[in-house]
Amino acid sequence: MNTRRLAVFNNKGGCGKSSSVINIAYFMQRSGHRVLVVDCDTQENCFLFFLTSHVQDVILPTDYANLSHTT
């Protein structure tokens, strides 16, 4: 298994970190990759975007194939 990690970091708020992560994750899963988004931001914007009504667990499913989320 060839695992790659990508981190998006900036101290400034409102610079597009969450939007970038959401779009990169979506593009990667559309390309056939399995993606796990870990949202460490206290505002949890990625978490709220991917939030589903499925069973709550440590790793949460999303409505997108091969794309999971945790917070």
Predicted model as a PDB file, atoms N, CA, C, CB and O in Angstrom, pLDDT in the B-factor column:
MODEL        1                                                                  
ATOM      1  N   MET A   1       0.843  -1.173   0.000  1.00 69.00           N  
ATOM      2  CA  MET A   1       0.000   0.000   0.000  1.00 69.00           C  
ATOM      3  C   MET A   1       0.892   1.241   0.000  1.00 69.00           C  
ATOM      4  CB  MET A   1      -0.961  -0.005   1.219  1.00 69.00           C  
ATOM      5  O   MET A   1       1.809   1.347   0.814  1.00 69.00           O  
ATOM      6  N   ASN A   2       0.634   2.147  -0.881  1.00 83.00           N  
ATOM      7  CA  ASN A   2       1.399   3.382  -1.005  1.00 83.00           C  
ATOM      8  C   ASN A   2       0.611   4.513  -0.348  1.00 83.00           C  
ATOM      9  CB  ASN A   2       1.707   3.709  -2.501  1.00 83.00           C  
ATOM     10  O   ASN A   2      -0.238   5.136  -0.986  1.00 83.00           O  
ATOM     11  N   THR A   3       0.893   4.772   0.923  1.00 86.00           N  
ATOM     12  CA  THR A   3       0.167   5.793   1.672  1.00 86.00           C  
ATOM     13  C   THR A   3       0.880   7.129   1.556  1.00 86.00           C  
ATOM     14  CB  THR A   3       0.021   5.390   3.150  1.00 86.00           C  
ATOM     15  O   THR A   3       2.095   7.225   1.733  1.00 86.00           O  
ATOM     16  N   ARG A   4       0.104   8.147   1.255  1.00 89.00           N  
ATOM     17  CA  ARG A   4       0.644   9.516   1.182  1.00 89.00           C  
ATOM     18  C   ARG A   4      -0.131  10.393   2.134  1.00 89.00           C  
ATOM     19  CB  ARG A   4       0.575  10.085  -0.268  1.00 89.00           C  
ATOM     20  O   ARG A   4      -1.322  10.181   2.364  1.00 89.00           O  
ATOM     21  N   ARG A   5       0.548  11.377   2.683  1.00 90.00           N  
ATOM     22  CA  ARG A   5      -0.089  12.310   3.601  1.00 90.00           C  
ATOM     23  C   ARG A   5       0.070  13.719   3.058  1.00 90.00           C  
ATOM     24  CB  ARG A   5       0.514  12.195   5.026  1.00 90.00           C  
ATOM     25  O   ARG A   5       1.107  14.073   2.496  1.00 90.00           O  
ATOM     26  N   LEU A   6      -0.965  14.507   3.233  1.00 91.00           N  
ATOM     27  CA  LEU A   6      -0.941  15.897   2.805  1.00 91.00           C  
ATOM     28  C   LEU A   6      -1.489  16.727   3.963  1.00 91.00           C  
ATOM     29  CB  LEU A   6      -1.775  16.117   1.480  1.00 91.00           C  
ATOM     30  O   LEU A   6      -2.564  16.435   4.486  1.00 91.00           O  
ATOM     31  N   ALA A   7      -0.759  17.748   4.356  1.00 91.00           N  
ATOM     32  CA  ALA A   7      -1.208  18.622   5.437  1.00 91.00           C  
ATOM     33  C   ALA A   7      -1.391  20.031   4.892  1.00 91.00           C  
ATOM     34  CB  ALA A   7      -0.199  18.615   6.622  1.00 91.00           C  
ATOM     35  O   ALA A   7      -0.580  20.515   4.103  1.00 91.00           O  
ATOM     36  N   VAL A   8      -2.456  20.675   5.319  1.00 90.00           N  
ATOM     37  CA  VAL A   8      -2.718  22.069   4.956  1.00 90.00           C  
ATOM     38  C   VAL A   8      -2.739  22.849   6.270  1.00 90.00           C  
ATOM     39  CB  VAL A   8      -4.086  22.234   4.141  1.00 90.00           C  
ATOM     40  O   VAL A   8      -3.562  22.578   7.144  1.00 90.00           O  
ATOM     41  N   PHE A   9      -1.825  23.824   6.405  1.00 90.00           N  
ATOM     42  CA  PHE A   9      -1.681  24.551   7.653  1.00 90.00           C  
ATOM     43  C   PHE A   9      -1.446  26.030   7.387  1.00 90.00           C  
ATOM     44  CB  PHE A   9      -0.538  23.969   8.482  1.00 90.00           C  
ATOM     45  O   PHE A   9      -0.716  26.398   6.466  1.00 90.00           O  
ATOM     46  N   ASN A  10      -2.059  26.857   8.188  1.00 88.00           N  
ATOM     47  CA  ASN A  10      -1.810  28.287   8.196  1.00 88.00           C  
ATOM     48  C   ASN A  10      -2.441  28.829   9.468  1.00 88.00           C  
ATOM     49  CB  ASN A  10      -2.385  28.995   6.909  1.00 88.00           C  
ATOM     50  O   ASN A  10      -3.554  28.435   9.816  1.00 88.00           O  
ATOM     51  N   ASN A  11      -1.755  29.724  10.170  1.00 86.00           N  
ATOM     52  CA  ASN A  11      -2.313  30.295  11.395  1.00 86.00           C  
ATOM     53  C   ASN A  11      -3.447  31.274  11.129  1.00 86.00           C  
ATOM     54  CB  ASN A  11      -1.229  30.987  12.176  1.00 86.00           C  
ATOM     55  O   ASN A  11      -4.308  31.469  11.987  1.00 86.00           O  
ATOM     56  N   LYS A  12      -3.460  31.885   9.963  1.00 85.00           N  
ATOM     57  CA  LYS A  12      -4.465  32.887   9.639  1.00 85.00           C  
ATOM     58  C   LYS A  12      -5.788  32.217   9.286  1.00 85.00           C  
ATOM     59  CB  LYS A  12      -3.987  33.776   8.482  1.00 85.00           C  
ATOM     60  O   LYS A  12      -5.812  31.234   8.544  1.00 85.00           O  
ATOM     61  N   GLY A  13      -6.864  32.738   9.806  1.00 84.00           N  
ATOM     62  CA  GLY A  13      -8.187  32.235   9.463  1.00 84.00           C  
ATOM     63  C   GLY A  13      -8.689  32.868   8.173  1.00 84.00           C  
ATOM     64  O   GLY A  13      -8.245  33.952   7.794  1.00 84.00           O  
ATOM     65  N   GLY A  14      -9.606  32.197   7.507  1.00 87.00           N  
ATOM     66  CA  GLY A  14     -10.243  32.760   6.323  1.00 87.00           C  
ATOM     67  C   GLY A  14      -9.382  32.761   5.083  1.00 87.00           C  
ATOM     68  O   GLY A  14      -9.641  33.534   4.160  1.00 87.00           O  
ATOM     69  N   CYS A  15      -8.355  31.911   5.032  1.00 90.00           N  
ATOM     70  CA  CYS A  15      -7.472  31.906   3.862  1.00 90.00           C  
ATOM     71  C   CYS A  15      -7.762  30.738   2.917  1.00 90.00           C  
ATOM     72  CB  CYS A  15      -6.021  31.850   4.310  1.00 90.00           C  
ATOM     73  O   CYS A  15      -7.046  30.553   1.932  1.00 90.00           O  
ATOM     74  N   GLY A  16      -8.813  29.942   3.207  1.00 87.00           N  
ATOM     75  CA  GLY A  16      -9.221  28.896   2.284  1.00 87.00           C  
ATOM     76  C   GLY A  16      -8.693  27.508   2.579  1.00 87.00           C  
ATOM     77  O   GLY A  16      -8.700  26.648   1.698  1.00 87.00           O  
ATOM     78  N   LYS A  17      -8.234  27.267   3.801  1.00 89.00           N  
ATOM     79  CA  LYS A  17      -7.708  25.942   4.150  1.00 89.00           C  
ATOM     80  C   LYS A  17      -8.774  24.862   4.025  1.00 89.00           C  
ATOM     81  CB  LYS A  17      -7.148  25.952   5.572  1.00 89.00           C  
ATOM     82  O   LYS A  17      -8.559  23.851   3.357  1.00 89.00           O  
ATOM     83  N   SER A  18      -9.917  25.069   4.660  1.00 87.00           N  
ATOM     84  CA  SER A  18     -10.978  24.063   4.627  1.00 87.00           C  
ATOM     85  C   SER A  18     -11.502  23.847   3.215  1.00 87.00           C  
ATOM     86  CB  SER A  18     -12.121  24.472   5.546  1.00 87.00           C  
ATOM     87  O   SER A  18     -11.721  22.707   2.804  1.00 87.00           O  
ATOM     88  N   SER A  19     -11.703  24.913   2.478  1.00 89.00           N  
ATOM     89  CA  SER A  19     -12.170  24.792   1.095  1.00 89.00           C  
ATOM     90  C   SER A  19     -11.171  24.019   0.247  1.00 89.00           C  
ATOM     91  CB  SER A  19     -12.411  26.178   0.487  1.00 89.00           C  
ATOM     92  O   SER A  19     -11.556  23.199  -0.586  1.00 89.00           O  
ATOM     93  N   SER A  20      -9.893  24.282   0.462  1.00 91.00           N  
ATOM     94  CA  SER A  20      -8.848  23.563  -0.281  1.00 91.00           C  
ATOM     95  C   SER A  20      -8.857  22.081   0.055  1.00 91.00           C  
ATOM     96  CB  SER A  20      -7.467  24.158   0.020  1.00 91.00           C  
ATOM     97  O   SER A  20      -8.775  21.238  -0.838  1.00 91.00           O  
ATOM     98  N   VAL A  21      -8.956  21.758   1.344  1.00 90.00           N  
ATOM     99  CA  VAL A  21      -8.964  20.359   1.776  1.00 90.00           C  
ATOM    100  C   VAL A  21     -10.172  19.631   1.198  1.00 90.00           C  
ATOM    101  CB  VAL A  21      -8.971  20.267   3.316  1.00 90.00           C  
ATOM    102  O   VAL A  21     -10.039  18.512   0.703  1.00 90.00           O  
ATOM    103  N   ILE A  22     -11.342  20.249   1.255  1.00 89.00           N  
ATOM    104  CA  ILE A  22     -12.560  19.639   0.723  1.00 89.00           C  
ATOM    105  C   ILE A  22     -12.414  19.357  -0.763  1.00 89.00           C  
ATOM    106  CB  ILE A  22     -13.772  20.544   0.973  1.00 89.00           C  
ATOM    107  O   ILE A  22     -12.763  18.269  -1.222  1.00 89.00           O  
ATOM    108  N   ASN A  23     -11.911  20.310  -1.512  1.00 91.00           N  
ATOM    109  CA  ASN A  23     -11.767  20.129  -2.960  1.00 91.00           C  
ATOM    110  C   ASN A  23     -10.668  19.130  -3.325  1.00 91.00           C  
ATOM    111  CB  ASN A  23     -11.474  21.463  -3.616  1.00 91.00           C  
ATOM    112  O   ASN A  23     -10.841  18.347  -4.259  1.00 91.00           O  
ATOM    113  N   ILE A  24      -9.557  19.142  -2.617  1.00 93.00           N  
ATOM    114  CA  ILE A  24      -8.489  18.168  -2.866  1.00 93.00           C  
ATOM    115  C   ILE A  24      -8.990  16.758  -2.556  1.00 93.00           C  
ATOM    116  CB  ILE A  24      -7.231  18.498  -2.015  1.00 93.00           C  
ATOM    117  O   ILE A  24      -8.753  15.829  -3.328  1.00 93.00           O  
ATOM    118  N   ALA A  25      -9.685  16.599  -1.418  1.00 91.00           N  
ATOM    119  CA  ALA A  25     -10.209  15.288  -1.037  1.00 91.00           C  
ATOM    120  C   ALA A  25     -11.207  14.779  -2.074  1.00 91.00           C  
ATOM    121  CB  ALA A  25     -10.873  15.357   0.348  1.00 91.00           C  
ATOM    122  O   ALA A  25     -11.179  13.606  -2.446  1.00 91.00           O  
ATOM    123  N   TYR A  26     -12.081  15.657  -2.536  1.00 91.00           N  
ATOM    124  CA  TYR A  26     -13.071  15.256  -3.537  1.00 91.00           C  
ATOM    125  C   TYR A  26     -12.390  14.839  -4.843  1.00 91.00           C  
ATOM    126  CB  TYR A  26     -14.064  16.405  -3.800  1.00 91.00           C  
ATOM    127  O   TYR A  26     -12.757  13.823  -5.432  1.00 91.00           O  
ATOM    128  N   PHE A  27     -11.412  15.605  -5.294  1.00 93.00           N  
ATOM    129  CA  PHE A  27     -10.686  15.270  -6.521  1.00 93.00           C  
ATOM    130  C   PHE A  27      -9.970  13.930  -6.381  1.00 93.00           C  
ATOM    131  CB  PHE A  27      -9.676  16.375  -6.867  1.00 93.00           C  
ATOM    132  O   PHE A  27      -9.989  13.111  -7.300  1.00 93.00           O  
ATOM    133  N   MET A  28      -9.337  13.711  -5.227  1.00 92.00           N  
ATOM    134  CA  MET A  28      -8.604  12.466  -5.006  1.00 92.00           C  
ATOM    135  C   MET A  28      -9.539  11.256  -5.017  1.00 92.00           C  
ATOM    136  CB  MET A  28      -7.845  12.530  -3.680  1.00 92.00           C  
ATOM    137  O   MET A  28      -9.215  10.234  -5.622  1.00 92.00           O  
ATOM    138  N   GLN A  29     -10.695  11.359  -4.356  1.00 91.00           N  
ATOM    139  CA  GLN A  29     -11.618  10.226  -4.341  1.00 91.00           C  
ATOM    140  C   GLN A  29     -12.243  10.004  -5.709  1.00 91.00           C  
ATOM    141  CB  GLN A  29     -12.711  10.444  -3.299  1.00 91.00           C  
ATOM    142  O   GLN A  29     -12.555   8.867  -6.064  1.00 91.00           O  
ATOM    143  N   ARG A  30     -12.431  11.058  -6.477  1.00 92.00           N  
ATOM    144  CA  ARG A  30     -12.939  10.899  -7.850  1.00 92.00           C  
ATOM    145  C   ARG A  30     -11.901  10.215  -8.736  1.00 92.00           C  
ATOM    146  CB  ARG A  30     -13.323  12.271  -8.450  1.00 92.00           C  
ATOM    147  O   ARG A  30     -12.245   9.605  -9.749  1.00 92.00           O  
ATOM    148  N   SER A  31     -10.638  10.320  -8.352  1.00 93.00           N  
ATOM    149  CA  SER A  31      -9.552   9.676  -9.100  1.00 93.00           C  
ATOM    150  C   SER A  31      -9.333   8.234  -8.647  1.00 93.00           C  
ATOM    151  CB  SER A  31      -8.255  10.472  -8.939  1.00 93.00           C  
ATOM    152  O   SER A  31      -8.410   7.573  -9.124  1.00 93.00           O  
ATOM    153  N   GLY A  32     -10.170   7.735  -7.729  1.00 93.00           N  
ATOM    154  CA  GLY A  32     -10.092   6.353  -7.308  1.00 93.00           C  
ATOM    155  C   GLY A  32      -9.288   6.099  -6.046  1.00 93.00           C  
ATOM    156  O   GLY A  32      -9.102   4.944  -5.663  1.00 93.00           O  
ATOM    157  N   HIS A  33      -8.807   7.147  -5.388  1.00 92.00           N  
ATOM    158  CA  HIS A  33      -8.028   6.989  -4.163  1.00 92.00           C  
ATOM    159  C   HIS A  33      -8.951   6.933  -2.952  1.00 92.00           C  
ATOM    160  CB  HIS A  33      -7.015   8.139  -4.010  1.00 92.00           C  
ATOM    161  O   HIS A  33     -10.025   7.534  -2.949  1.00 92.00           O  
ATOM    162  N   ARG A  34      -8.521   6.202  -1.922  1.00 91.00           N  
ATOM    163  CA  ARG A  34      -9.221   6.222  -0.647  1.00 91.00           C  
ATOM    164  C   ARG A  34      -8.671   7.408   0.141  1.00 91.00           C  
ATOM    165  CB  ARG A  34      -9.044   4.864   0.141  1.00 91.00           C  
ATOM    166  O   ARG A  34      -7.456   7.573   0.249  1.00 91.00           O  
ATOM    167  N   VAL A  35      -9.553   8.226   0.688  1.00 91.00           N  
ATOM    168  CA  VAL A  35      -9.147   9.477   1.330  1.00 91.00           C  
ATOM    169  C   VAL A  35      -9.719   9.537   2.747  1.00 91.00           C  
ATOM    170  CB  VAL A  35      -9.619  10.704   0.497  1.00 91.00           C  
ATOM    171  O   VAL A  35     -10.882   9.202   2.971  1.00 91.00           O  
ATOM    172  N   LEU A  36      -8.899   9.964   3.690  1.00 88.00           N  
ATOM    173  CA  LEU A  36      -9.339  10.228   5.053  1.00 88.00           C  
ATOM    174  C   LEU A  36      -8.999  11.673   5.369  1.00 88.00           C  
ATOM    175  CB  LEU A  36      -8.673   9.245   6.079  1.00 88.00           C  
ATOM    176  O   LEU A  36      -7.833  12.063   5.317  1.00 88.00           O  
ATOM    177  N   VAL A  37     -10.006  12.469   5.695  1.00 87.00           N  
ATOM    178  CA  VAL A  37      -9.810  13.872   6.061  1.00 87.00           C  
ATOM    179  C   VAL A  37      -9.823  13.969   7.585  1.00 87.00           C  
ATOM    180  CB  VAL A  37     -10.918  14.793   5.425  1.00 87.00           C  
ATOM    181  O   VAL A  37     -10.786  13.549   8.227  1.00 87.00           O  
ATOM    182  N   VAL A  38      -8.758  14.519   8.164  1.00 85.00           N  
ATOM    183  CA  VAL A  38      -8.672  14.741   9.604  1.00 85.00           C  
ATOM    184  C   VAL A  38      -8.720  16.243   9.835  1.00 85.00           C  
ATOM    185  CB  VAL A  38      -7.366  14.108  10.216  1.00 85.00           C  
ATOM    186  O   VAL A  38      -7.797  16.963   9.455  1.00 85.00           O  
ATOM    187  N   ASP A  39      -9.788  16.712  10.453  1.00 81.00           N  
ATOM    188  CA  ASP A  39     -10.002  18.141  10.671  1.00 81.00           C  
ATOM    189  C   ASP A  39      -9.585  18.501  12.089  1.00 81.00           C  
ATOM    190  CB  ASP A  39     -11.483  18.528  10.421  1.00 81.00           C  
ATOM    191  O   ASP A  39     -10.277  18.141  13.042  1.00 81.00           O  
ATOM    192  N   CYS A  40      -8.461  19.209  12.248  1.00 82.00           N  
ATOM    193  CA  CYS A  40      -7.969  19.604  13.571  1.00 82.00           C  
ATOM    194  C   CYS A  40      -8.375  21.029  13.925  1.00 82.00           C  
ATOM    195  CB  CYS A  40      -6.454  19.472  13.631  1.00 82.00           C  
ATOM    196  O   CYS A  40      -8.030  21.515  15.002  1.00 82.00           O  
ATOM    197  N   ASP A  41      -9.087  21.694  13.055  1.00 80.00           N  
ATOM    198  CA  ASP A  41      -9.544  23.054  13.290  1.00 80.00           C  
ATOM    199  C   ASP A  41     -10.715  23.035  14.271  1.00 80.00           C  
ATOM    200  CB  ASP A  41      -9.950  23.737  11.958  1.00 80.00           C  
ATOM    201  O   ASP A  41     -11.618  22.209  14.133  1.00 80.00           O  
ATOM    202  N   THR A  42     -10.714  23.920  15.246  1.00 76.00           N  
ATOM    203  CA  THR A  42     -11.789  23.953  16.237  1.00 76.00           C  
ATOM    204  C   THR A  42     -13.129  24.367  15.638  1.00 76.00           C  
ATOM    205  CB  THR A  42     -11.425  24.897  17.357  1.00 76.00           C  
ATOM    206  O   THR A  42     -14.175  24.071  16.216  1.00 76.00           O  
ATOM    207  N   GLN A  43     -13.120  25.045  14.495  1.00 79.00           N  
ATOM    208  CA  GLN A  43     -14.376  25.423  13.837  1.00 79.00           C  
ATOM    209  C   GLN A  43     -15.009  24.238  13.113  1.00 79.00           C  
ATOM    210  CB  GLN A  43     -14.132  26.565  12.848  1.00 79.00           C  
ATOM    211  O   GLN A  43     -16.199  24.278  12.801  1.00 79.00           O  
ATOM    212  N   GLU A  44     -14.247  23.194  12.842  1.00 74.00           N  
ATOM    213  CA  GLU A  44     -14.711  21.952  12.219  1.00 74.00           C  
ATOM    214  C   GLU A  44     -15.473  22.165  10.913  1.00 74.00           C  
ATOM    215  CB  GLU A  44     -15.585  21.209  13.180  1.00 74.00           C  
ATOM    216  O   GLU A  44     -16.500  21.525  10.690  1.00 74.00           O  
ATOM    217  N   ASN A  45     -14.988  23.044  10.057  1.00 78.00           N  
ATOM    218  CA  ASN A  45     -15.663  23.297   8.789  1.00 78.00           C  
ATOM    219  C   ASN A  45     -15.692  22.078   7.884  1.00 78.00           C  
ATOM    220  CB  ASN A  45     -14.996  24.433   8.074  1.00 78.00           C  
ATOM    221  O   ASN A  45     -16.711  21.815   7.245  1.00 78.00           O  
ATOM    222  N   CYS A  46     -14.596  21.325   7.813  1.00 77.00           N  
ATOM    223  CA  CYS A  46     -14.580  20.109   6.997  1.00 77.00           C  
ATOM    224  C   CYS A  46     -15.537  19.083   7.571  1.00 77.00           C  
ATOM    225  CB  CYS A  46     -13.159  19.522   6.911  1.00 77.00           C  
ATOM    226  O   CYS A  46     -16.264  18.418   6.833  1.00 77.00           O  
ATOM    227  N   PHE A  47     -15.536  18.957   8.894  1.00 71.00           N  
ATOM    228  CA  PHE A  47     -16.430  18.014   9.552  1.00 71.00           C  
ATOM    229  C   PHE A  47     -17.881  18.336   9.219  1.00 71.00           C  
ATOM    230  CB  PHE A  47     -16.212  18.034  11.071  1.00 71.00           C  
ATOM    231  O   PHE A  47     -18.654  17.440   8.881  1.00 71.00           O  
ATOM    232  N   LEU A  48     -18.252  19.597   9.313  1.00 74.00           N  
ATOM    233  CA  LEU A  48     -19.632  19.988   9.036  1.00 74.00           C  
ATOM    234  C   LEU A  48     -19.992  19.788   7.569  1.00 74.00           C  
ATOM    235  CB  LEU A  48     -19.855  21.440   9.429  1.00 74.00           C  
ATOM    236  O   LEU A  48     -21.135  19.454   7.257  1.00 74.00           O  
ATOM    237  N   PHE A  49     -19.042  19.985   6.669  1.00 76.00           N  
ATOM    238  CA  PHE A  49     -19.302  19.789   5.246  1.00 76.00           C  
ATOM    239  C   PHE A  49     -19.583  18.321   4.943  1.00 76.00           C  
ATOM    240  CB  PHE A  49     -18.116  20.284   4.411  1.00 76.00           C  
ATOM    241  O   PHE A  49     -20.516  18.005   4.205  1.00 76.00           O  
ATOM    242  N   PHE A  50     -18.779  17.428   5.510  1.00 72.00           N  
ATOM    243  CA  PHE A  50     -18.901  16.000   5.233  1.00 72.00           C  
ATOM    244  C   PHE A  50     -19.881  15.289   6.159  1.00 72.00           C  
ATOM    245  CB  PHE A  50     -17.556  15.351   5.341  1.00 72.00           C  
ATOM    246  O   PHE A  50     -20.096  14.086   6.009  1.00 72.00           O  
ATOM    247  N   LEU A  51     -20.478  15.998   7.107  1.00 67.00           N  
ATOM    248  CA  LEU A  51     -21.363  15.386   8.096  1.00 67.00           C  
ATOM    249  C   LEU A  51     -22.481  14.608   7.422  1.00 67.00           C  
ATOM    250  CB  LEU A  51     -21.950  16.451   9.020  1.00 67.00           C  
ATOM    251  O   LEU A  51     -23.135  15.105   6.505  1.00 67.00           O  
ATOM    252  N   THR A  52     -22.692  13.391   7.883  1.00 59.00           N  
ATOM    253  CA  THR A  52     -23.771  12.558   7.360  1.00 59.00           C  
ATOM    254  C   THR A  52     -24.621  12.072   8.516  1.00 59.00           C  
ATOM    255  CB  THR A  52     -23.215  11.361   6.544  1.00 59.00           C  
ATOM    256  O   THR A  52     -24.247  12.231   9.678  1.00 59.00           O  
ATOM    257  N   SER A  53     -25.742  11.493   8.210  1.00 55.00           N  
ATOM    258  CA  SER A  53     -26.637  10.974   9.243  1.00 55.00           C  
ATOM    259  C   SER A  53     -26.338   9.516   9.563  1.00 55.00           C  
ATOM    260  CB  SER A  53     -28.088  11.119   8.806  1.00 55.00           C  
ATOM    261  O   SER A  53     -27.102   8.875  10.285  1.00 55.00           O  
ATOM    262  N   HIS A  54     -25.239   8.983   9.037  1.00 54.00           N  
ATOM    263  CA  HIS A  54     -24.874   7.596   9.293  1.00 54.00           C  
ATOM    264  C   HIS A  54     -24.408   7.432  10.739  1.00 54.00           C  
ATOM    265  CB  HIS A  54     -23.774   7.136   8.316  1.00 54.00           C  
ATOM    266  O   HIS A  54     -24.302   8.409  11.482  1.00 54.00           O  
ATOM    267  N   VAL A  55     -24.139   6.221  11.120  1.00 51.00           N  
ATOM    268  CA  VAL A  55     -23.692   5.910  12.481  1.00 51.00           C  
ATOM    269  C   VAL A  55     -22.428   6.703  12.808  1.00 51.00           C  
ATOM    270  CB  VAL A  55     -23.433   4.385  12.642  1.00 51.00           C  
ATOM    271  O   VAL A  55     -21.487   6.750  12.015  1.00 51.00           O  
ATOM    272  N   GLN A  56     -22.422   7.320  13.976  1.00 53.00           N  
ATOM    273  CA  GLN A  56     -21.256   8.086  14.416  1.00 53.00           C  
ATOM    274  C   GLN A  56     -20.192   7.130  14.930  1.00 53.00           C  
ATOM    275  CB  GLN A  56     -21.642   9.115  15.513  1.00 53.00           C  
ATOM    276  O   GLN A  56     -20.486   6.281  15.771  1.00 53.00           O  
ATOM    277  N   ASP A  57     -18.982   7.247  14.451  1.00 58.00           N  
ATOM    278  CA  ASP A  57     -17.882   6.379  14.836  1.00 58.00           C  
ATOM    279  C   ASP A  57     -16.616   7.219  14.824  1.00 58.00           C  
ATOM    280  CB  ASP A  57     -17.759   5.140  13.881  1.00 58.00           C  
ATOM    281  O   ASP A  57     -16.681   8.422  14.571  1.00 58.00           O  
ATOM    282  N   VAL A  58     -15.479   6.619  15.090  1.00 67.00           N  
ATOM    283  CA  VAL A  58     -14.217   7.347  15.069  1.00 67.00           C  
ATOM    284  C   VAL A  58     -13.915   7.822  13.656  1.00 67.00           C  
ATOM    285  CB  VAL A  58     -13.070   6.467  15.599  1.00 67.00           C  
ATOM    286  O   VAL A  58     -13.507   8.967  13.461  1.00 67.00           O  
ATOM    287  N   ILE A  59     -14.112   6.957  12.673  1.00 76.00           N  
ATOM    288  CA  ILE A  59     -13.969   7.336  11.271  1.00 76.00           C  
ATOM    289  C   ILE A  59     -15.362   7.380  10.672  1.00 76.00           C  
ATOM    290  CB  ILE A  59     -13.039   6.340  10.488  1.00 76.00           C  
ATOM    291  O   ILE A  59     -16.078   6.379  10.662  1.00 76.00           O  
ATOM    292  N   LEU A  60     -15.738   8.543  10.176  1.00 75.00           N  
ATOM    293  CA  LEU A  60     -17.096   8.763   9.696  1.00 75.00           C  
ATOM    294  C   LEU A  60     -17.186   8.600   8.186  1.00 75.00           C  
ATOM    295  CB  LEU A  60     -17.579  10.145  10.099  1.00 75.00           C  
ATOM    296  O   LEU A  60     -16.303   9.058   7.460  1.00 75.00           O  
ATOM    297  N   PRO A  61     -18.233   7.958   7.711  1.00 78.00           N  
ATOM    298  CA  PRO A  61     -18.438   7.866   6.267  1.00 78.00           C  
ATOM    299  C   PRO A  61     -18.982   9.192   5.737  1.00 78.00           C  
ATOM    300  CB  PRO A  61     -19.405   6.703   5.921  1.00 78.00           C  
ATOM    301  O   PRO A  61     -19.492  10.011   6.502  1.00 78.00           O  
ATOM    302  N   THR A  62     -18.871   9.395   4.445  1.00 82.00           N  
ATOM    303  CA  THR A  62     -19.488  10.554   3.797  1.00 82.00           C  
ATOM    304  C   THR A  62     -20.367  10.046   2.678  1.00 82.00           C  
ATOM    305  CB  THR A  62     -18.414  11.557   3.257  1.00 82.00           C  
ATOM    306  O   THR A  62     -20.459   8.838   2.456  1.00 82.00           O  
ATOM    307  N   ASP A  63     -21.007  10.943   1.981  1.00 85.00           N  
ATOM    308  CA  ASP A  63     -21.852  10.554   0.856  1.00 85.00           C  
ATOM    309  C   ASP A  63     -21.023  10.248  -0.384  1.00 85.00           C  
ATOM    310  CB  ASP A  63     -22.862  11.652   0.549  1.00 85.00           C  
ATOM    311  O   ASP A  63     -21.581   9.883  -1.419  1.00 85.00           O  
ATOM    312  N   TYR A  64     -19.705  10.389  -0.302  1.00 86.00           N  
ATOM    313  CA  TYR A  64     -18.810  10.168  -1.441  1.00 86.00           C  
ATOM    314  C   TYR A  64     -18.080   8.839  -1.276  1.00 86.00           C  
ATOM    315  CB  TYR A  64     -17.792  11.331  -1.578  1.00 86.00           C  
ATOM    316  O   TYR A  64     -17.628   8.514  -0.178  1.00 86.00           O  
ATOM    317  N   ALA A  65     -17.964   8.079  -2.339  1.00 87.00           N  
ATOM    318  CA  ALA A  65     -17.264   6.796  -2.308  1.00 87.00           C  
ATOM    319  C   ALA A  65     -15.789   7.021  -1.989  1.00 87.00           C  
ATOM    320  CB  ALA A  65     -17.422   6.049  -3.658  1.00 87.00           C  
ATOM    321  O   ALA A  65     -15.190   7.983  -2.469  1.00 87.00           O  
ATOM    322  N   ASN A  66     -15.205   6.143  -1.187  1.00 85.00           N  
ATOM    323  CA  ASN A  66     -13.773   6.162  -0.853  1.00 85.00           C  
ATOM    324  C   ASN A  66     -13.340   7.439  -0.137  1.00 85.00           C  
ATOM    325  CB  ASN A  66     -12.954   5.995  -2.111  1.00 85.00           C  
ATOM    326  O   ASN A  66     -12.153   7.764  -0.166  1.00 85.00           O  
ATOM    327  N   LEU A  67     -14.246   8.176   0.503  1.00 84.00           N  
ATOM    328  CA  LEU A  67     -13.887   9.412   1.195  1.00 84.00           C  
ATOM    329  C   LEU A  67     -14.480   9.357   2.607  1.00 84.00           C  
ATOM    330  CB  LEU A  67     -14.401  10.678   0.409  1.00 84.00           C  
ATOM    331  O   LEU A  67     -15.699   9.356   2.780  1.00 84.00           O  
ATOM    332  N   SER A  68     -13.594   9.312   3.616  1.00 81.00           N  
ATOM    333  CA  SER A  68     -14.019   9.258   5.011  1.00 81.00           C  
ATOM    334  C   SER A  68     -13.510  10.486   5.732  1.00 81.00           C  
ATOM    335  CB  SER A  68     -13.514   7.971   5.702  1.00 81.00           C  
ATOM    336  O   SER A  68     -12.674  11.225   5.213  1.00 81.00           O  
ATOM    337  N   HIS A  69     -14.023  10.697   6.938  1.00 77.00           N  
ATOM    338  CA  HIS A  69     -13.671  11.895   7.685  1.00 77.00           C  
ATOM    339  C   HIS A  69     -13.593  11.569   9.169  1.00 77.00           C  
ATOM    340  CB  HIS A  69     -14.692  13.022   7.430  1.00 77.00           C  
ATOM    341  O   HIS A  69     -14.321  10.707   9.661  1.00 77.00           O  
ATOM    342  N   THR A  70     -12.724  12.248   9.868  1.00 71.00           N  
ATOM    343  CA  THR A  70     -12.658  12.140  11.319  1.00 71.00           C  
ATOM    344  C   THR A  70     -12.366  13.517  11.889  1.00 71.00           C  
ATOM    345  CB  THR A  70     -11.576  11.109  11.763  1.00 71.00           C  
ATOM    346  O   THR A  70     -11.861  14.392  11.186  1.00 71.00           O  
ATOM    347  N   THR A  71     -12.679  13.705  13.140  1.00 58.00           N  
ATOM    348  CA  THR A  71     -12.405  14.976  13.784  1.00 58.00           C  
ATOM    349  C   THR A  71     -11.805  14.755  15.148  1.00 58.00           C  
ATOM    350  CB  THR A  71     -13.666  15.810  13.891  1.00 58.00           C  
ATOM    351  O   THR A  71     -11.502  15.717  15.852  1.00 58.00           O  
TER     352      THR A  71                                                      
ENDMDL                                                                          
END                                                                             
